[in-house]
């Protein structure tokens, strides 16, 4: 089973990465740190865009883990740009047969912030055919979610 961790955090050793380490303990996985890649906003046609490369890695994976810190009450920009770019480029159900787990944490997010982020990711999963496994906000959540991988 191949696992791809898409880390939206600008901190390679932050809480999002720590949650992934707990979730994926004992498993081999590839990490793509989204802030290190040029995934331009929806509607852009700029040279050097890496969306297609990331999409190819997602298509090659059996399991995708998306990690985002809570910024401005919602998903971080790197994850949001990635999701936005699917619009019109990727067909409904195109990622069918893959699993998706979501890591979402912040300093002190309110429940509505977590609910909004999870709604976005779960809707993304349904639209593109992914089997949504759930969200982890804490280390304890990550250990429970790991059992579903």
Secondary structure, 3 states (H helix, E strand, C coil): CCEEEEECCCCCCCHHHHHHHHHCCCCCCEEEEHHHCCCCCCCCCCCCCCHHHHHHHHHHCCEEEEEEECECCECCHHHHHHHHHHCCCCCCCCCCCCEEEEEEECCCCCHHHHHHHHHHHHHHHHHHCCEEEEEECCHHHHHHHHCCC
